[in-house]
Structures are given as structure tokens and as C-alpha cells.
Amino acid sequence: MVGLLKSLACLVLACMIVAGPITTNAALSCGTVNGNLAACIGYLTQNAPLPKGCCTGVTNLNNMARTTPDRQQACRCLVGAANSFPSLNAARAAGLPKACGVNIPYKISKSTNCNSVR
């Protein structure tokens, strides 16, 4: 039994060593993207004023998405989120980064081709 536990512990450790570098390079999750932009929903769907928390989230998200895979994943999450809100104000969504003083390399819209994002 002790031998089995020792073997299992070695297997788990080996998996952690192999998977560790993979998970640290993983793209942003949609949960992270959506969480950072949650304060923007009223602005984007109900013509509410732009809250400071929204721009904080936009800035945080931009700072997190430093690699091409992260930017592409953030883009995919944004497109998915945009498509889940039928009342999304497309002009406000497209202009959100500029309204917050942040430059991103793509337009936020329901039809952005995220594969072209670099």
C-alpha cells in the first residue's frame, strides 16, 4: 500500500511538472474577461453613464492580455459576451476602449475576427 501511494505521489508530481508550464501560459479565461467588464453592462446595454469601475476593468484586462493568444482569447470572450446581449449598443461597445483611454488592437463587436488579432 505504501508503495502504491508513493507511486501515485510521484505520478501527481510528474504531472504537475509537465502541466505547470502549460497552465501558466494559458490564455485568459472568459470568466476573467467577463468579471473585469461586469461594471460595463449598464453602459453598454442601457445607455447608463460610464462608471469608473468599467474603465478600471478595461484597463486591467488590457494589461493582462499581453500575448497574442491572450488577446485572441479576450477577443473571443468579448465577441461571445456581445452576442449574448441582444440590447448591446454596438457603437458604445466599439468605442469603449477609447472612452476609457485604452488602445486595443481590434474593434469590440459581435462580428470581430479574433483570429486576425495580433
TORDOLUM-689760 format. One record per residue (C-alpha): x, y, z negated; residue in three letters. Coordinates in steps of 0.02 Angstrom, whole numbers, padded with zeros to 5 digits, always signed. Layout:
REM residues N
XYZALA ...
END
This chain:
REM residues 118
+00000+00000+00000MET +00142+00120-00043VAL +00224+00081+00125GLY +00062+00120+00216LEU +00044+00287+00127LEU +00225+00329+00164LYS +00199+00288+00348SER +00040+00390+00353LEU +00127+00538+00271ALA +00268+00528+00399CYS +00142+00522+00541LEU +00050+00675+00474VAL +00215+00768+00454LEU +00267+00722+00631ALA +00101+00784+00700CYS +00120+00948+00606MET +00295+00973+00676ILE +00238+00937+00854VAL +00073+01033+00844ALA +00140+01180+00743GLY +00219+01273+00889PRO +00066+01239+00997ILE -00056+01313+00873THR +00049+01467+00838THR +00046+01508+01024ASN -00140+01477+01042ALA -00246+01611+01119ALA -00362+01717+01014LEU -00525+01636+00963SER -00692+01709+01012CYS -00733+01717+00826GLY -00587+01836+00802THR -00636+01940+00953VAL -00820+01948+00903ASN -00777+01986+00722GLY -00669+02133+00772ASN -00806+02203+00883LEU -00957+02169+00774ALA -00967+02352+00721ALA -00987+02400+00905CYS -01152+02309+00936ILE -01267+02455+00895GLY -01163+02572+01003TYR -01165+02450+01149LEU -01347+02396+01141THR -01449+02533+01055GLN -01360+02694+01105ASN -01310+02721+00923ALA -01162+02835+00883PRO -00989+02759+00900LEU -00939+02701+00724PRO -00759+02716+00665LYS -00760+02530+00622GLY -00792+02490+00804CYS -00636+02582+00861CYS -00536+02503+00720THR -00590+02332+00787GLY -00549+02380+00967VAL -00375+02438+00912THR -00346+02282+00807ASN -00399+02169+00949LEU -00286+02261+01071ASN -00140+02242+00950ASN -00172+02055+00933MET -00185+02022+01120ALA -00003+02045+01167ARG +00023+01896+01284THR -00062+01859+01449THR -00151+01704+01379PRO -00215+01806+01231ASP -00276+01948+01344ARG -00361+01823+01459GLN -00444+01736+01312GLN -00500+01901+01237ALA -00571+01947+01407CYS -00666+01782+01420ARG -00737+01809+01246CYS -00790+01986+01291LEU -00874+01929+01452VAL -00965+01792+01356GLY -01020+01914+01222ALA -01075+02041+01353ALA -01181+01909+01439ASN -01264+01862+01275SER -01336+02038+01253PHE -01472+02074+01384PRO -01486+02253+01321SER -01299+02288+01339LEU -01264+02463+01405ASN -01140+02421+01543ALA -01069+02598+01553ALA -01037+02604+01367ARG -00956+02431+01370ALA -00841+02480+01514ALA -00797+02645+01428GLY -00774+02576+01253LEU -00584+02562+01255PRO -00565+02740+01321LYS -00692+02806+01194ALA -00582+02729+01060CYS -00420+02792+01137GLY -00359+02618+01182VAL -00295+02560+01352ASN -00333+02382+01404ILE -00285+02307+01573PRO -00463+02263+01627TYR -00641+02327+01627LYS -00761+02258+01498ILE -00910+02196+01597SER -01020+02045+01622LYS -00926+02000+01782SER -00742+02033+01746THR -00625+01903+01824ASN -00521+01862+01671CYS -00402+01750+01770ASN -00332+01907+01852SER -00292+01989+01684VAL -00106+02002+01650ARG 
END
